[in-house]
Amino acid sequence: MRVVFTGRHMDVHDSVRRLGDRKVRKLARILRGITDVHVILTADKRRVSAEVNVHSPHLDLAATEQSDDAAVALSAVMDKLTRQAERHVGKMRVRKGGGRRPTSVRTTPPVVSAPREERGPRVIRNRRFAVKPMTIEEAALEVGASADGVLVFRDASTERVNVLYRRKDGNLGLIEPEA
Protein backbone atom coordinates (compact mmCIF):
# COMPACT_ATOMS: atom_id res chain seq x y z
CA MET A 1 0.00 0.00 0.00
CA ARG A 2 1.40 3.36 -1.02
CA VAL A 3 0.48 6.48 0.95
CA VAL A 4 1.34 9.85 -0.63
CA PHE A 5 1.01 13.15 1.25
CA THR A 6 0.77 16.40 -0.72
CA GLY A 7 0.80 19.82 0.91
CA ARG A 8 -0.56 22.76 -1.05
CA HIS A 9 0.52 26.14 0.36
CA MET A 10 1.78 24.36 3.49
CA ASP A 11 4.31 21.82 4.75
CA VAL A 12 3.01 18.46 5.99
CA HIS A 13 4.46 17.91 9.48
CA ASP A 14 5.65 14.50 10.68
CA SER A 15 2.96 14.38 13.36
CA VAL A 16 0.27 14.76 10.68
CA ARG A 17 1.97 12.07 8.56
CA ARG A 18 2.03 9.67 11.53
CA LEU A 19 -1.64 10.40 12.25
CA GLY A 20 -2.51 9.77 8.59
CA ASP A 21 -0.55 6.52 8.49
CA ARG A 22 -2.25 5.28 11.67
CA LYS A 23 -5.71 6.12 10.30
CA VAL A 24 -4.92 4.49 6.94
CA ARG A 25 -3.85 1.26 8.72
CA LYS A 26 -7.19 1.28 10.57
CA LEU A 27 -8.99 1.77 7.26
CA ALA A 28 -6.98 -1.08 5.69
CA ARG A 29 -8.30 -3.48 8.35
CA ILE A 30 -11.84 -2.72 7.23
CA LEU A 31 -11.29 -2.44 3.47
CA ARG A 32 -8.88 -5.13 2.29
CA GLY A 33 -6.61 -4.69 -0.70
CA ILE A 34 -5.98 -0.94 -0.62
CA THR A 35 -3.32 -0.13 -3.23
CA ASP A 36 -2.96 3.68 -3.15
CA VAL A 37 -3.91 6.44 -0.74
CA HIS A 38 -3.42 10.08 -1.70
CA VAL A 39 -3.75 12.67 1.08
CA ILE A 40 -3.93 16.31 -0.06
CA LEU A 41 -3.73 19.05 2.58
CA THR A 42 -4.52 22.55 1.34
CA ALA A 43 -4.09 25.71 3.41
CA ASP A 44 -6.27 28.74 2.78
CA LYS A 45 -6.20 31.91 4.87
CA ARG A 46 -7.44 30.41 8.12
CA ARG A 47 -8.77 27.00 7.07
CA VAL A 48 -7.08 23.70 6.26
CA SER A 49 -8.80 21.40 3.82
CA ALA A 50 -8.01 17.66 3.83
CA GLU A 51 -8.88 15.53 0.83
CA VAL A 52 -8.19 11.79 0.78
CA ASN A 53 -8.54 9.45 -2.20
CA VAL A 54 -8.35 5.69 -1.54
CA HIS A 55 -7.95 3.21 -4.39
CA SER A 56 -8.53 -0.53 -4.10
CA PRO A 57 -9.28 -3.13 -6.79
CA HIS A 58 -13.01 -3.20 -6.05
CA LEU A 59 -13.74 0.28 -4.72
CA ASP A 60 -12.50 3.87 -4.88
CA LEU A 61 -13.35 6.17 -1.98
CA ALA A 62 -12.94 9.94 -1.66
CA ALA A 63 -13.80 12.45 1.03
CA THR A 64 -13.07 16.08 1.92
CA GLU A 65 -13.19 17.91 5.23
CA GLN A 66 -12.22 21.40 6.45
CA SER A 67 -11.06 22.62 9.83
CA ASP A 68 -8.79 25.15 11.53
CA ASP A 69 -6.16 22.47 12.23
CA ALA A 70 -4.65 20.00 9.74
CA ALA A 71 -4.74 17.08 12.20
CA VAL A 72 -8.41 17.66 13.01
CA ALA A 73 -9.32 17.90 9.32
CA LEU A 74 -7.34 14.74 8.50
CA SER A 75 -8.91 12.82 11.39
CA ALA A 76 -12.42 13.88 10.37
CA VAL A 77 -11.90 12.93 6.71
CA MET A 78 -10.46 9.54 7.67
CA ASP A 79 -13.49 8.92 9.92
CA LYS A 80 -15.73 9.67 6.93
CA LEU A 81 -13.81 7.19 4.80
CA THR A 82 -13.99 4.56 7.54
CA ARG A 83 -17.78 4.91 7.66
CA GLN A 84 -17.97 4.66 3.85
CA ALA A 85 -15.83 1.51 3.87
CA GLU A 86 -17.85 -0.09 6.69
CA ARG A 87 -21.09 0.65 4.82
CA HIS A 88 -19.68 -0.88 1.62
CA VAL A 89 -18.36 -3.99 3.37
CA GLY A 90 -21.68 -4.40 5.20
CA LYS A 91 -23.59 -4.21 1.92
CA MET A 92 -21.32 -6.82 0.37
CA ARG A 93 -21.82 -9.08 3.38
CA VAL A 94 -25.57 -8.82 3.10
CA ARG A 95 -25.54 -9.23 -0.68
CA LYS A 96 -23.21 -12.24 -0.64
CA GLY A 97 -24.68 -13.79 2.50
CA GLY A 98 -21.27 -13.97 4.15
CA GLY A 99 -19.92 -12.70 7.39
CA ARG A 100 -19.96 -14.12 10.84
CA ARG A 101 -23.20 -15.42 12.18
CA PRO A 102 -23.90 -15.18 15.87
CA THR A 103 -23.43 -18.42 17.73
CA SER A 104 -26.46 -19.69 19.56
CA VAL A 105 -26.85 -21.88 22.58
CA ARG A 106 -27.71 -25.42 21.53
CA THR A 107 -31.08 -26.46 22.95
CA THR A 108 -31.19 -30.00 21.58
CA PRO A 109 -28.46 -32.60 21.83
CA PRO A 110 -26.28 -32.89 18.73
CA VAL A 111 -27.31 -35.43 16.12
CA VAL A 112 -24.79 -38.27 15.93
CA SER A 113 -24.07 -38.92 12.29
CA ALA A 114 -23.07 -42.12 10.57
CA PRO A 115 -19.74 -42.49 8.76
CA ARG A 116 -19.37 -40.27 5.70
CA GLU A 117 -20.05 -42.87 3.01
CA GLU A 118 -23.24 -44.28 4.59
CA ARG A 119 -25.22 -41.22 5.59
CA GLY A 120 -27.94 -39.45 3.68
CA PRO A 121 -29.53 -36.10 4.37
CA ARG A 122 -28.94 -34.59 7.82
CA VAL A 123 -31.61 -33.43 10.26
CA ILE A 124 -30.82 -29.77 10.80
CA ARG A 125 -33.48 -28.71 13.29
CA ASN A 126 -35.62 -30.68 15.72
CA ARG A 127 -38.75 -29.06 17.17
CA ARG A 128 -41.87 -30.24 18.93
CA PHE A 129 -45.35 -28.94 18.16
CA ALA A 130 -48.44 -29.08 20.34
CA VAL A 131 -51.16 -30.54 18.09
CA LYS A 132 -54.25 -28.45 18.83
CA PRO A 133 -57.71 -29.10 17.38
CA MET A 134 -58.76 -26.20 15.11
CA THR A 135 -60.38 -25.47 11.79
CA ILE A 136 -58.38 -24.79 8.64
CA GLU A 137 -59.36 -21.10 8.78
CA GLU A 138 -58.06 -20.76 12.35
CA ALA A 139 -54.84 -22.52 11.35
CA ALA A 140 -54.41 -20.14 8.39
CA LEU A 141 -54.76 -17.15 10.72
CA GLU A 142 -52.20 -18.62 13.11
CA VAL A 143 -49.69 -19.36 10.33
CA GLY A 144 -50.15 -15.82 9.01
CA ALA A 145 -49.42 -14.38 12.45
CA SER A 146 -46.35 -16.52 13.16
CA ALA A 147 -42.87 -16.04 11.75
CA ASP A 148 -42.37 -19.80 11.64
CA GLY A 149 -44.39 -20.50 8.51
CA VAL A 150 -45.38 -24.05 9.57
CA LEU A 151 -48.21 -25.27 11.77
CA VAL A 152 -49.11 -28.83 12.77
CA PHE A 153 -52.73 -29.07 13.94
CA ARG A 154 -55.60 -31.50 14.36
CA ASP A 155 -58.53 -30.76 12.03
CA ALA A 156 -61.58 -30.18 14.26
CA SER A 157 -64.02 -31.79 11.81
CA THR A 158 -62.05 -34.94 10.86
CA GLU A 159 -59.80 -35.32 13.96
CA ARG A 160 -56.81 -35.98 11.64
CA VAL A 161 -53.38 -34.38 11.96
CA ASN A 162 -52.62 -31.87 9.17
CA VAL A 163 -49.71 -29.58 8.34
CA LEU A 164 -50.26 -26.06 7.05
CA TYR A 165 -47.23 -24.20 5.66
CA ARG A 166 -46.43 -20.91 3.94
CA ARG A 167 -45.30 -21.37 0.32
CA LYS A 168 -42.63 -19.28 -1.41
CA ASP A 169 -45.28 -17.59 -3.57
CA GLY A 170 -47.07 -16.30 -0.44
CA ASN A 171 -49.98 -18.78 -0.49
CA LEU A 172 -50.56 -21.53 2.05
CA GLY A 173 -50.10 -25.24 1.45
CA LEU A 174 -52.01 -27.97 3.30
CA ILE A 175 -50.70 -31.50 3.85
CA GLU A 176 -53.39 -34.06 4.71
CA PRO A 177 -51.91 -37.52 5.39
CA GLU A 178 -53.87 -40.54 4.22
CA ALA A 179 -54.71 -43.55 6.42
QUIZI-V436456 format. One record per backbone hydrogen bond with DSSP energy under -0.5 kcal/mol. NH is the residue of the N-H (numbers start at 0). CO is the residue of the C=O. Records with the same first field share a line. If there is no record, write none. Layout:
# QUIZI-V436456
NH=CO ; CO
This chain:
# QUIZI-V436456
1=34
2=0
3=1 ; 36
5=38
7=5 ; 40
8=6
12=10
16=12
17=13
18=14
19=15
20=16
21=17
22=18
23=19
24=20
25=21
26=22
27=23
28=24
29=25 ; 26
30=26
31=29
33=30
34=54
35=54
36=1
37=52
38=3 ; 36
39=37 ; 50
40=5 ; 38
41=39 ; 48
42=7
43=41 ; 46
47=66
48=41
49=64
50=39
51=62
52=37
53=60
54=35
55=58
56=32
60=53
62=51
64=49
66=47
72=68
73=69
74=70
75=71
76=72
77=73
78=74
79=75
80=76
81=77
82=78
83=79
84=80
85=81
86=82
87=83
88=84
89=85
90=86
91=87
92=88
93=89
94=90
95=91
96=92
97=92
112=110
117=114
118=114
123=121
130=128
131=129 ; 151
133=153
138=134
139=135
140=136
141=137
142=138
143=139
144=140
145=141
150=163
152=150 ; 161
153=131
154=152 ; 159
155=133
158=154
161=152
162=174
163=150
164=172
165=148
166=164 ; 170
169=166
172=164
174=162
175=173
176=160 ; 174
